[in-house]
Amino acid sequence: MGKYFGTDGFRGEANVTLTADHAYKVGRFLGWYYGELKKRSADGGTPKILIGKDTRRSSYMFEYTLIAGLTASGADAYMLHVTTTPSVAYISRVDEFDCGIMISASHNPYFDNGIKLLNSNGEKMEESVINLIEDYLDGKLEVFGEKITELPYALRDKIGKTVDYASGRNRYIGYLISLGMYSFRGVKVGLDCANGTAWNIAKSVFEALGATTYVINAQPDGFNINENAGSTHIEGLQKFVKEKKLDVGFAYDGDADRCLCVDENGEIVDGDGILYLYGVYMKERGKLITNTVVTTVMSNFGLYKAFDKAGIGYVQTQVGDKYVYEYMSANGCRIGGEQSGHIIFSKYATTGDGILTSLKVMEVMMAKKSSLSKLVEPFKVYPQVLLNLKVNDKEKAQNDKDVLAAVKKAEKSLGKSGRILVRSSGTEPLVRVMVEAEKAETCNSLAESVIAVLRAKGYAAD
């Protein structure tokens, strides 16, 4: 991770950590950089850069300042307006853009925002380019064999323009609908859109495929994104599914790149459950290339036990769908994801896509004529506790000798019947302590013991 960009972009409180000036400079660099690449290649031409945004009030500010920077450097900015992160990834790839930009802080509260960058293949931007952007922001850019203190402005007919590209979002909706292998007629589906980017897409897709849809949290006002809604507050959808007697429910986050499910009984099926049911479905049909499901270190012990029983292999990566995708791409794997609901189906997408994930879950339900609860029944979840502590220095806190000693003591106590994982968040000033064990009481006591040491050593920022 760099000084500004974490595992999922440049994120922080709007006009505090991430300012309008930052966005302008990011736009200036990207417009200039891709223009230079074109000048140095045979094709030449004007850079085309795609921009989407979520429903936060500050997203307008960042959209306009990014566009100002892009056009001032000679690039054309194509505006998808309010749309999902995976739609930016898809359109960047199929319409051959030089890169894509998504303005979103995903599951964070409304006062945060972020800039996510995608390359021309719809994948997370290469670290080499991210590093150049960071150098430019710090005034120490060296690229193409020279040190650059000021980027030149485009002049006269070289100044860029904006293009309304809402048609791209509509094409993405059509793509999702085209992936529907079964009619959903007769199925009652609940959708929690988190007052985010799924609000004007998910319902259209499900209704086009015949489902009877019941939607909550689809009235964004700029301030209510993720507020007691969506995948980070799924209890609302659980209650809704039970009250309305729905067959299944799907909850998205602010930029709709993740999805969690609720079964017909109101029980949560998280990313691990999705990986299990679809991994088994693929293996049964001979479609699980390499016989491997890619997970992260946060996946539950119970998932691996269930995979062992089903004869399915698995690997673990660092937390972050970026790392999951990198492993999948390098090793030819077809499915991978995170417990949090970032699921990647590499045949169909280059990033986590919440709406696509919900369609694939529906596909398994329809193909097997089974309820969601039955599909995940063999997957027994180990008790797990995840405690987050806001800290003043993530690196020092995680590497403190007394903290490490507390973790080692917990590991010894667990033996082979569980595990403890202490890691820092890639996007927030948090240290996360996760414990899995056969009993919930053990999880709580061991996680609290590590948190207590962090607090005693003065790392807590709250």
Buried (B, 14 or more C-beta within 10 A) or exposed (E): EBEBBBBBBBBBBBBEBBBBEBBBBBBBBBBBBBBBEBEEEEEEEBBBBBBBBBBBBBBEBBBBBBBBBBBBBBBBBBBBBBBBBBBBBBBBBEBEBBBBBBBBBBBBBBBBBBBBBBBBEBBBBEEEBBBBBBBBBEEEBEBEEEEBEEBBEBEEEEBBEBEEBEEBBBBBBEBBBEBBEBEBEEBBBBBBBBBBBBBBBBBBBBBBBBBBBBBBBBEBEEEBBBBEBBBBBBEBBBBBBBEEEBBBBBBBBBBBBBBBBBBBEBBBBBBBBBBBBBBBBBBEEEEBBEBBBBBBBBBBBBBBBBBEEBEBBBBBBBBBBBBBBBBBBEEEBBBBBBBBBBBBBBEBBBBBBBBBBBBBBBBBBBEBEEBBBBBBEBBEBBBBBBBEBBBEBBEEBBEBEEBBEBBEBBBEBBEEEBBBBBBBBBBBBBBBBBBBBEEEEBBBBBBBBBBEBBEEBEBBEE
